[in-house]
Amino acid sequence: MQNGDVTAAAAENINSPLPQEVTKQAYRLKVWRHLENNLLAMFPRPVFNRIPNFKGAPEAAARLAELDEFKNANTVKVNPDKPQEPVRVICLEQHKSLYVPVPRLQNGFLNRLMLPEGETGPAAIRKAVSRNGMETFGQPIGIEDSVSLDLVVMGSVAVSKEGYRIGKGRGYGDLEFGLMMHMKAIKPTTLVATTVHDCQVFDTLPAELFGPHDVPVDLIVTPTQVIETQRMSQRPGGILWHLLSNRRIQLMPILGQLREVEMLAGRACTLKEEDTDVEERTINRPRRPRRRTRSNKSQSEGEGNTTEGEEGKPGKPRRTGRRRNSTKSKDGKDCKERDPKDEKPRRPRRPRPVIDFSVKISNISPNTRVRDLKQALTERGVKPQIMVWKGFRGFCYLHFFKPGPQKGEGDSAPAINMESVLTALAEMSLGGSGGGDGDEPREEKPRTLCVEPAPPRQPPQPEVVH
């Protein structure tokens, strides 16, 4: 998309009135609109609901790299958004230990970017800091690992000279910081910086908009200036469980792992009862009621199927209502009605299979395809009746039916139970040196999959992969 070209959705956001109440969202809209209206927004566009990429992001990164705080930092954590990509490039060019969070914390926590041995050129670095490269070249880091960070670089939508920061509204940056506090990766001397456009900097932001979970920033770096903030608020000491819902825990498995650790240590991790998290939620316009249309597969010859917004081709009108049980003679006259007793009885429906047990497989790379897992299961002699694929979120479910009655007395099938499946899939791994379709990169190292029992339940039909 060229500069100045804005989609219809973005145009609506730009032209709609700002909220009257003073909220974080009001400041976000103000910044996003200013960037779009003044041709300061860069790819990906539009910048609404994103950490906005802005003109001058490379210049801001270069100015950050000139600071002693950056030069003296050996370990740096940088967010994976596009405007901070130049910062990630400089970190690898200067051979710093670079950590990036897993997008949306869905398949882990942190990745340490490691260039392949012997590949240190600009092309390799650019590839490593891209969206796919951060997964391909990332060495997974869990909450049990030891990491000590000297500098944290965060993306922002709006910041103030007091140190207040507003993100895109989904809480990922704050949760990442809380997890790093739990790991003791954040030291008192660890600085928090952000690179933004000058228009994203406010002299002041209302203190009442910020809570104990919001991460303040120490340094604001723009293409033209460096601002040392006053830090009006304290850093969060960790994850504030009472602010999280059970749905958020389910979306981010790493939070569930940490909560189990905390509960085993005897610490209170009570979640809030009412689900008021706003991440992954957008205000949608009410959908227009769809006009229901009937498709007739037998219309392949002559009349075509009618879809919404199109008029059907002229032809015979469709017959509505029930068809009478009558027959016609060759001359077209009705004969006597057909006796229902003469009709063949309908075949009884087969009973729906009942799921006996289910298995969950997690730690699946986003690059893994369902056919890769199917092949691995076949090699280990495991054939589930239903697979519910959630590979883009890092897991899937295997469902096994209860055995039905055998046709013959001599027929016998090997017993399949939870223990045999878990044993067959123990220490299974996926990934490795195999190449993907086209030019899509695949991860270098295989991942060891986590296989565990799951409560049996009927899977939703749209998600089933037979």
C-alpha positions as CSV (number, residue, x, y, z in Angstrom):
1,M,0.0,0.0,0.0
2,Q,1.4,3.4,-1.0
3,N,1.7,6.3,1.5
4,G,-1.6,8.2,1.7
5,D,-3.6,5.2,0.5
6,V,-5.9,4.1,3.3
7,T,-8.4,1.3,3.3
8,A,-12.1,1.9,3.9
9,A,-11.8,0.7,7.5
10,A,-8.9,3.1,8.2
11,A,-10.8,6.0,6.6
12,E,-13.7,5.3,8.9
13,N,-11.4,5.4,11.9
14,I,-9.9,8.6,10.8
15,N,-13.2,10.4,10.1
16,S,-15.2,9.1,13.1
17,P,-15.4,11.5,16.1
18,L,-13.0,11.0,19.0
19,P,-14.5,9.6,22.2
20,Q,-15.6,12.3,24.6
21,E,-14.3,10.5,27.7
22,V,-10.6,10.6,28.5
23,T,-9.3,7.1,27.9
24,K,-6.3,5.3,26.6
25,Q,-8.2,4.5,23.5
26,A,-8.9,8.1,22.9
27,Y,-5.1,8.8,22.9
28,R,-4.5,5.8,20.6
29,L,-7.0,7.1,18.1
30,K,-5.5,10.5,18.2
31,V,-2.0,9.2,17.4
32,W,-3.1,6.7,14.8
33,R,-5.1,9.3,12.9
34,H,-2.3,11.9,13.1
35,L,0.1,9.4,11.6
36,E,-2.3,8.4,8.8
37,N,-3.5,11.9,8.0
38,N,0.0,13.4,7.9
39,L,1.5,10.6,5.8
40,L,3.8,9.6,8.6
41,A,2.6,5.9,8.7
42,M,4.6,3.2,7.1
43,F,4.0,-0.5,6.3
44,P,2.1,-2.3,7.6
45,R,-0.9,0.0,6.9
46,P,-3.3,1.1,8.2
47,V,-1.6,1.6,11.6
48,F,-4.9,1.3,13.6
49,N,-4.8,-1.4,16.3
50,R,-1.0,-1.8,15.9
51,I,2.2,-0.6,17.3
52,P,2.5,1.9,14.5
53,N,5.4,1.9,12.1
54,F,6.5,5.5,11.4
55,K,8.7,7.5,9.1
56,G,12.0,7.8,10.8
57,A,12.1,4.5,12.6
58,P,15.6,3.7,11.3
59,E,16.8,7.2,12.4
60,A,15.3,6.6,15.9
61,A,17.1,3.3,16.2
62,A,20.4,4.8,15.1
63,R,20.0,7.6,17.8
64,L,19.3,4.9,20.4
65,A,22.5,3.1,19.3
66,E,24.5,6.2,20.0
67,L,23.6,6.2,23.7
68,D,26.0,4.8,26.3
69,E,23.1,2.9,27.8
70,F,22.8,1.0,24.5
71,K,26.5,0.6,23.9
72,N,27.1,-0.8,27.4
73,A,24.2,-3.3,27.1
74,N,25.2,-6.9,26.4
75,T,21.7,-8.5,26.6
76,V,18.8,-6.7,25.0
77,K,15.1,-7.6,24.7
78,V,13.2,-6.0,21.8
79,N,9.6,-6.3,20.9
80,P,8.8,-8.1,17.6
81,D,6.9,-5.2,15.9
82,K,7.9,-3.6,12.6
83,P,9.0,-0.1,13.9
84,Q,11.6,-1.8,16.2
85,E,13.0,-4.0,13.5
86,P,16.0,-1.5,12.9
87,V,16.8,-1.9,16.6
88,R,16.9,-5.7,16.3
89,V,19.2,-5.3,13.2
90,I,21.7,-3.1,15.2
91,C,21.7,-5.5,18.1
92,L,22.8,-8.4,15.8
93,E,25.2,-6.2,13.9
94,Q,26.9,-5.3,17.2
95,H,26.9,-9.0,18.4
96,K,24.6,-8.4,21.4
97,S,22.5,-11.2,22.9
98,L,19.1,-10.4,21.4
99,Y,15.8,-11.7,22.9
100,V,12.4,-11.3,21.3
101,P,9.1,-12.4,22.7
102,V,7.0,-15.0,21.0
103,P,4.1,-13.2,19.2
104,R,1.0,-13.1,21.5
105,L,2.8,-15.5,23.9
106,Q,0.8,-18.3,22.3
107,N,3.6,-20.8,21.7
108,G,6.2,-20.0,24.4
109,F,7.8,-16.9,26.0
110,L,11.1,-15.7,24.6
111,N,13.3,-16.6,21.7
112,R,17.0,-15.8,21.6
113,L,18.0,-14.9,18.0
114,M,21.0,-17.0,16.9
115,L,22.4,-16.5,13.4
116,P,23.5,-19.7,11.6
117,E,27.2,-20.3,12.0
118,G,29.2,-18.5,9.3
119,E,26.3,-16.3,8.3
120,T,26.7,-12.8,9.7
121,G,26.1,-10.6,6.6
122,P,23.4,-8.0,6.2
123,A,21.1,-10.4,4.3
124,A,21.2,-13.0,7.1
125,I,20.5,-10.4,9.7
126,R,17.6,-9.0,7.8
127,K,16.2,-12.4,7.4
128,A,16.6,-13.3,11.1
129,V,14.8,-10.2,12.4
130,S,11.8,-10.7,10.1
131,R,8.6,-12.2,11.4
132,N,9.4,-15.7,10.1
133,G,13.0,-15.4,10.9
134,M,12.4,-14.7,14.6
135,E,10.7,-18.1,14.8
136,T,13.1,-19.9,12.5
137,F,16.3,-18.6,14.1
138,G,15.0,-18.4,17.6
139,Q,16.3,-20.5,20.5
140,P,13.3,-21.0,22.9
141,I,13.7,-19.6,26.4
142,G,11.3,-20.6,29.1
143,I,10.4,-19.1,32.5
144,E,12.7,-21.7,34.1
145,D,15.8,-20.4,32.2
146,S,18.2,-17.9,33.6
147,V,18.4,-14.6,31.7
148,S,19.7,-11.2,32.8
149,L,18.7,-8.2,30.7
150,D,20.6,-4.9,30.5
151,L,18.1,-3.1,28.3
152,V,14.4,-3.6,27.3
153,V,13.1,-1.9,24.2
154,M,9.3,-1.7,23.9
155,G,7.0,-0.5,21.2
156,S,4.4,2.2,22.0
157,V,1.4,4.0,20.6
158,A,1.8,7.0,23.0
159,V,4.2,8.0,25.7
160,S,4.7,11.0,28.0
161,K,7.7,12.7,29.4
162,E,6.6,11.5,32.8
163,G,7.3,7.9,31.7
164,Y,3.7,6.7,31.1
165,R,3.3,4.4,28.2
166,I,0.2,3.4,26.2
167,G,0.4,0.2,24.0
168,K,-2.0,-1.1,21.5
169,G,-4.4,-2.2,24.2
170,R,-4.0,-6.0,24.4
171,G,-1.6,-6.2,27.3
172,Y,1.2,-8.2,25.7
173,G,4.0,-5.8,26.7
174,D,2.9,-5.6,30.3
175,L,2.5,-9.4,30.6
176,E,6.0,-10.0,29.0
177,F,7.5,-7.6,31.6
178,G,5.7,-9.4,34.4
179,L,7.0,-12.7,33.2
180,M,10.6,-11.3,33.0
181,M,10.2,-10.0,36.6
182,H,9.3,-13.5,37.7
183,M,12.4,-14.8,35.9
184,K,14.5,-12.1,37.7
185,A,15.6,-11.1,34.2
186,I,14.9,-7.5,35.1
187,K,17.4,-5.9,37.4
188,P,17.1,-2.5,39.2
189,T,19.7,-1.2,36.7
190,T,17.7,-2.6,33.6
191,L,16.5,0.4,31.5
192,V,13.3,0.4,29.6
193,A,13.4,2.4,26.3
194,T,11.0,3.0,23.5
195,T,11.4,4.3,19.9
196,V,8.6,6.4,18.6
197,H,7.8,9.4,16.3
198,D,7.9,12.8,17.8
199,C,4.1,13.1,17.4
200,Q,3.6,10.1,19.8
201,V,5.3,12.0,22.7
202,F,3.0,13.9,25.1
203,D,4.1,16.3,27.8
204,T,1.7,14.7,30.2
205,L,-0.9,11.9,30.3
206,P,-3.6,11.5,33.0
207,A,-2.2,9.4,35.8
208,E,-5.6,8.0,36.6
209,L,-5.5,6.0,33.3
210,F,-2.6,3.8,34.5
211,G,-2.6,1.0,37.0
212,P,0.0,-1.2,38.8
213,H,0.3,-3.5,35.7
214,D,1.4,-0.7,33.3
215,V,5.2,-0.6,32.6
216,P,6.8,2.9,32.7
217,V,9.6,3.8,30.3
218,D,13.0,5.4,31.3
219,L,14.1,6.6,27.8
220,I,12.1,7.9,24.9
221,V,14.0,8.0,21.6
222,T,12.6,9.7,18.5
223,P,14.3,10.6,15.2
224,T,15.2,14.0,16.5
225,Q,15.6,13.7,20.3
226,V,16.3,11.6,23.4
227,I,14.1,12.2,26.5
228,E,15.0,10.9,29.9
229,T,11.6,10.5,31.6
230,Q,10.7,11.4,35.2
231,R,9.3,7.9,35.9
232,M,6.2,8.9,37.9
233,S,5.1,5.3,38.5
234,Q,6.7,2.1,39.8
235,R,7.4,-1.0,37.7
236,P,5.1,-4.0,38.2
237,G,6.6,-6.6,40.5
238,G,5.3,-9.6,38.5
239,I,2.1,-11.0,37.1
240,L,-1.0,-9.5,38.8
241,W,-3.3,-12.6,38.7
242,H,-6.4,-10.9,40.0
243,L,-6.4,-8.7,36.8
244,L,-6.4,-11.8,34.5
245,S,-9.3,-14.0,33.4
246,N,-9.3,-17.7,32.9
247,R,-9.8,-17.1,29.1
248,R,-6.5,-15.1,29.0
249,I,-4.7,-18.1,30.7
250,Q,-6.1,-20.5,28.1
251,L,-4.9,-18.2,25.3
252,M,-1.4,-18.0,26.6
253,P,-0.1,-21.4,27.9
254,I,3.0,-19.8,29.4
255,L,0.8,-18.0,31.9
256,G,-0.8,-21.3,32.9
257,Q,2.6,-22.9,33.4
258,L,3.7,-20.0,35.7
259,R,0.5,-20.1,37.6
260,E,1.0,-23.8,38.3
261,V,4.5,-23.0,39.6
262,E,3.3,-20.2,41.8
263,M,0.4,-22.3,43.2
264,L,2.7,-25.2,44.0
265,A,4.9,-22.7,45.9
266,G,1.8,-21.8,48.0
267,R,1.3,-18.4,46.5
268,A,-2.2,-17.0,45.9
269,C,-3.1,-16.9,42.1
270,T,-6.8,-16.2,42.2
271,L,-8.1,-15.0,38.8
272,K,-10.9,-12.5,38.4
273,E,-14.3,-14.0,38.1
274,E,-15.7,-11.7,35.5
275,D,-14.1,-11.8,32.1
276,T,-13.4,-8.1,31.2
277,D,-10.1,-8.6,29.2
278,V,-10.2,-6.6,26.1
279,E,-7.5,-8.3,24.1
280,E,-8.6,-10.0,20.9
281,R,-11.9,-8.1,21.1
282,T,-12.9,-5.4,18.6
283,I,-16.1,-3.4,18.4
284,N,-17.8,-4.8,15.3
285,R,-20.6,-3.3,13.4
286,P,-23.9,-5.3,13.5
287,R,-23.9,-7.6,10.6
288,R,-26.4,-7.2,7.9
289,P,-28.8,-10.2,7.9
290,R,-27.8,-12.6,5.2
291,R,-30.5,-13.5,2.7
292,R,-30.9,-17.2,2.9
293,T,-30.6,-18.9,-0.5
294,R,-31.1,-22.5,-1.4
295,S,-28.6,-24.2,-3.5
296,N,-29.5,-27.2,-5.7
297,K,-26.7,-29.5,-6.7
298,S,-28.8,-30.9,-9.5
299,Q,-28.7,-27.5,-11.3
300,S,-25.3,-28.2,-12.9
301,E,-27.2,-28.4,-16.2
302,G,-29.2,-25.3,-17.1
303,E,-30.0,-23.0,-14.1
304,G,-27.0,-22.0,-11.9
305,N,-26.9,-21.6,-8.1
306,T,-28.1,-18.2,-6.8
307,T,-25.8,-16.4,-4.4
308,E,-26.3,-13.2,-2.4
309,G,-26.3,-10.1,-4.6
310,E,-27.0,-12.0,-7.8
311,E,-30.2,-12.8,-9.5
312,G,-30.9,-16.3,-10.6
313,K,-30.9,-17.1,-14.2
314,P,-34.3,-17.3,-15.8
315,G,-35.7,-20.8,-15.8
316,K,-38.4,-22.8,-14.2
317,P,-39.6,-21.6,-10.8
318,R,-38.6,-23.7,-7.9
319,R,-41.1,-26.0,-6.4
320,T,-41.9,-25.4,-2.8
321,G,-43.9,-27.4,-0.4
322,R,-44.1,-31.1,0.1
323,R,-44.3,-33.4,-2.8
324,R,-47.5,-35.5,-2.9
325,N,-47.2,-39.3,-3.0
326,S,-48.8,-39.6,-6.4
327,T,-47.9,-41.1,-9.7
328,K,-48.7,-39.9,-13.2
329,S,-49.5,-41.9,-16.3
330,K,-47.9,-41.3,-19.7
331,D,-50.8,-39.0,-20.7
332,G,-50.2,-36.8,-17.6
333,K,-53.3,-37.8,-15.7
334,D,-52.9,-38.5,-12.0
335,C,-53.3,-42.0,-10.9
336,K,-54.2,-43.2,-7.5
337,E,-52.0,-42.1,-4.6
338,R,-49.1,-44.3,-3.6
339,D,-49.7,-46.5,-0.6
340,P,-47.2,-45.6,2.1
341,K,-47.0,-49.3,2.9
342,D,-45.5,-49.9,-0.5
343,E,-42.6,-47.5,0.2
344,K,-39.3,-48.9,1.3
345,P,-38.5,-48.3,5.0
346,R,-35.9,-45.7,5.7
347,R,-32.5,-47.0,6.8
348,P,-32.0,-46.2,10.5
349,R,-29.3,-43.7,11.2
350,R,-26.0,-45.0,12.6
351,P,-25.4,-44.0,16.2
352,R,-22.9,-41.2,16.5
353,P,-19.5,-42.5,17.7
354,V,-18.6,-41.7,21.3
355,I,-15.1,-40.4,22.1
356,D,-13.3,-42.7,24.4
357,F,-10.3,-40.6,25.2
358,S,-8.4,-37.6,23.8
359,V,-4.7,-36.5,23.7
360,K,-3.4,-33.0,23.4
361,I,-0.1,-32.3,21.5
362,S,1.5,-28.9,22.2
363,N,4.7,-27.0,21.4
364,I,4.0,-27.3,17.7
365,S,5.9,-24.8,15.5
366,P,3.7,-22.4,13.4
367,N,5.6,-23.6,10.4
368,T,4.5,-27.2,10.9
369,R,1.8,-28.4,8.6
370,V,-1.0,-30.9,9.5
371,R,0.4,-33.4,6.9
372,D,3.7,-33.4,8.8
373,L,2.1,-34.4,12.0
374,K,-0.1,-37.0,10.3
375,Q,2.9,-38.6,8.7
376,A,4.7,-38.7,12.1
377,L,1.6,-40.3,13.7
378,T,1.4,-42.9,11.0
379,E,5.1,-43.8,11.5
380,R,4.4,-44.5,15.2
381,G,1.2,-46.5,14.4
382,V,-1.2,-44.0,15.9
383,K,-4.4,-43.3,13.9
384,P,-6.9,-41.1,15.7
385,Q,-10.4,-41.0,14.3
386,I,-10.5,-37.2,14.5
387,M,-7.8,-34.6,14.6
388,V,-8.6,-31.0,15.7
389,W,-5.8,-28.9,14.3
390,K,-4.8,-25.7,16.1
391,G,-1.2,-25.6,14.7
392,F,-1.2,-21.8,14.3
393,R,-1.7,-21.7,18.1
394,G,0.8,-24.4,18.8
395,F,-1.3,-27.4,19.7
396,C,-3.8,-29.9,18.4
397,Y,-6.2,-32.6,19.8
398,L,-6.4,-36.3,18.8
399,H,-9.8,-37.9,19.5
400,F,-10.2,-41.7,19.7
401,F,-13.6,-43.4,19.5
402,K,-14.8,-46.2,21.8
403,P,-14.6,-49.5,20.0
404,G,-17.8,-50.7,18.4
405,P,-19.1,-54.3,18.1
406,Q,-17.1,-56.5,15.7
407,K,-18.7,-57.9,12.6
408,G,-17.5,-61.5,13.0
409,E,-16.6,-63.6,16.0
410,G,-13.0,-64.1,14.7
411,D,-12.4,-60.4,14.1
412,S,-10.2,-58.9,16.7
413,A,-8.5,-55.5,16.8
414,P,-5.6,-54.4,18.9
415,A,-6.6,-52.6,22.1
416,I,-6.1,-48.8,21.8
417,N,-6.0,-46.9,25.1
418,M,-4.6,-43.8,26.5
419,E,-1.4,-45.5,27.8
420,S,-0.5,-47.1,24.5
421,V,-0.9,-43.8,22.6
422,L,1.1,-41.8,25.1
423,T,3.8,-44.5,25.0
424,A,3.9,-44.5,21.2
425,L,4.2,-40.7,21.0
426,A,6.7,-40.3,23.8
427,E,9.6,-37.9,22.8
428,M,8.1,-37.3,19.4
429,S,9.6,-34.3,17.6
430,L,8.8,-32.4,14.4
431,G,10.7,-29.9,12.2
432,G,14.3,-30.1,11.2
433,S,16.1,-29.8,7.9
434,G,13.1,-30.5,5.6
435,G,12.2,-27.6,3.3
436,G,8.8,-26.0,2.9
437,D,6.8,-25.3,-0.2
438,G,8.1,-22.5,-2.3
439,D,10.5,-20.1,-0.6
440,E,8.9,-20.4,2.9
441,P,11.6,-21.1,5.5
442,R,11.4,-23.9,7.9
443,E,12.9,-24.0,11.3
444,E,16.4,-25.4,11.6
445,K,16.0,-27.6,14.7
446,P,13.2,-30.1,15.5
447,R,10.9,-29.4,18.3
448,T,10.1,-32.0,21.0
449,L,6.4,-32.1,21.2
450,C,4.5,-32.2,24.5
451,V,1.9,-35.1,24.6
452,E,-0.6,-35.2,27.5
453,P,-4.0,-36.5,28.2
454,A,-7.0,-34.2,27.5
455,P,-10.6,-34.4,28.6
456,P,-12.7,-36.2,26.0
457,R,-15.3,-33.9,24.3
458,Q,-17.0,-33.6,21.0
459,P,-14.9,-31.3,18.8
460,P,-16.6,-28.5,16.9
461,Q,-17.4,-29.5,13.3
462,P,-15.7,-26.6,11.5
463,E,-12.3,-27.3,13.1
464,V,-12.2,-31.1,12.3
465,V,-9.5,-32.5,10.1
466,H,-10.4,-36.1,9.1
